[in-house]
Amino acid sequence: MGKRSSIISSLRDVAFDLSQAELPDLASMGREIGRLLHSRHDEVIASLGGLRERRRGFERWMLAERSKPPVSVLVMAWPPGYTTPVHDHGGLWGLEATIAGALEVESFDKGDDEHSLRSSGRTWLGPGDATWFDSTEVHAHRCRNLSRHDTALTLHVYGGDLAQYLAYEQPGPSEHWIARPRQSIIAGRLTA
């Protein structure tokens, strides 16, 4: 994908500026990213709208990454009705903000072992809304594009490289979950 607008650079800069601490203030980052997404919505859509038209399934696009302190910024495209498996984030902190469309995020708490998960609530995100989680081994979630017709876009900021994570499956009606290692696949790089 080609050169992006200044709004994409601004989103990257906010993510980098507000993640200088080991444990950044994710509420402040969410407010600032949300403010940019609301106030410059048309510019964001003009810049990233091509990702909504691709229709190639769920895709992760790398926008920027930094090694010290470690941060990665991604844009994700969610096909209509797409749902992720329940998954963790490899112990990283993270922030997810909706650019276009609507997402449901169902959070889970891991039990004492990786075989028990308990739903701990749902959040619904529209354009400019954000949710976040601290760096912990007990958080997992499942995300779903609420539209049956439109691709959703989201911006993700992680406290490092989310190259590997665990996805959880329930093989039957029991409360038992099976954790399977997964690798993040990046569709390409966006330039800010």
N, C-alpha and C positions, 0 to 999 in steps of 0.2 A: 504494500500500500504506500502511496506517495506522501508528500509533505502535508502536514496537518496545520490547522489554524492556531492562532495564539491562545484560544481557549484550552486546547489540549496541552500546550506548554504551561498554561496557568494551573491546570489541574495537577500536572506532574510536579510543578514547583511547590504547590500547597502540600502535596504528599511528602515531598522531600523535606521542606522546611519544618513541618510539624511532626516529623519522625526522627528528630535529632537525638531524643532521649531514648534510653534502652526500653523504657515503658512509656510511650508517648500518650498524650491526652487525646484519646480517640474520639471523645465527644466533641472537642474543639475541631479536630480534623473533619469529623462528619458534618458539623455546622458549616465550616468554611467551604468544603466541597459541595455541600447542598446549596449554599448561597450562590456559588458559581454556576451550578447546574440549573438553578431556577432563573437567575438573572440573565444568563446567556444561552438559554435553551435552544433557540433557533440556530445559533452558531455551532453548538455542539452537534445538533442533528445534521446540519449541513456538512460538518466535518466527518462524522462517523456514519452517516446514513447508508453509505455503501455496504457496511457490514450487515445492515438489516436486510439488504437486498440479495446477499450472496446465496442464501438458502442452502448451505452446505452442512447443516447440522450444528451441534454445539461446538463453538470454537473459542479458544483462548488466544488473545493477541497481546504480546509484550509491548508495553508503551515505554517503560523505563525501568532501570534497575541500578542500584548503588550497593557497593560492598561495605562501606563503613559510615555509619551503622547500616547493616543490611536492610534493604527495602526493595520490593518489586511492585510495580504498578502495571496492572493488566486491564484490558477491556475484554469482556466476554459477551458473545452473541448466543442467545437462547432461542432455539426454534419454538414455534407455537406448541404449548403444552409440555415442553421438555421438563423432566424432573431428574435431578441428580440422585444418586444413591445417598444414603446417610453416609457422611464422611467427616473425618477430622482434618486438621490443618498442620499436622506434623509438629504440634507444639508452638506454632507461630501465632502472634497476634495478627488480627486482620480487621479490615473495614471493607464493607460492600455498599456501594451506592448505585441506585438505579438511574440510568441515563434516559432510557426510553422504555415504555411498557410498564408492566407491573409484575412483581415477584412476591411469592410467599416463601418465607424462611421458617422452617420448623426446627427448633433447637432441641438437642438431646444432651443429657448428662450421662457420662459413662459411670458405671458402677465400679466396684473394687477390682473387677477383672474386665477384660475386653469383650466378654460374652454377655454383658447386661447393659442395656441402654434404656433410659427413661425419658420420654418426651417432656420438655420443660416449658413449652409454649410456642406460639406462632406469632410472626410479625409479617405485616404486609407493607411492601414498599412500592411507592409510585415515583415518578420522575423527581429527582432531587432528594429523595429520602435515603437515609443510610442506617445501617446497623453495624455493630462491631463486636468483637470478642477479644478477650485478653489471651496472652500466651499461657496456655494451660493444656494439660494432657486429658482433661475431663470433658472438654467441649466437643460436640459434633453437631452437624446440622444437615438438613436436606432442603434444597431450593427448587422452586417450581415456577415456570413462566405461566402466569394466570391466563394469558390469551390463547384462544384456540386458532387464531388467524395471523397474529403479528409476532415478529421476532422482537425480543426484548434485548436491551443492551445494558450492561452494568460495568462499573468501574470498581476494581479491587486493589487494595493496598495491603501488602503483607510485610511482616517484619522479617523478611528473608526470602529465600528462593523456595517456593512450594513445589519442589521437584517430585517429592514422594509424599504419600499420605495413605491412610487406611480408609477403605470403603467397607461398609457393614451391610450384611445381608441376613435376613431371617429365612431359614430354609423351610420353615413350617409355622404352624400356629403357636408354637411355644414362645417363651420370652427370651430364648437363646439366640444370640447374634453371632455371626461369623465375620471376623475381620480379615480382609484381603488387601495386601499391599497393591497400590496403584502408582502410576507415574503420570505427572501432568504432561500433556502434549500441547505444545505451542504451535499455533497455525502459522504464525509469522510475527514480524515486528512492525509496529507503527512508529512513525517518526513525528516528533513534536515540533 
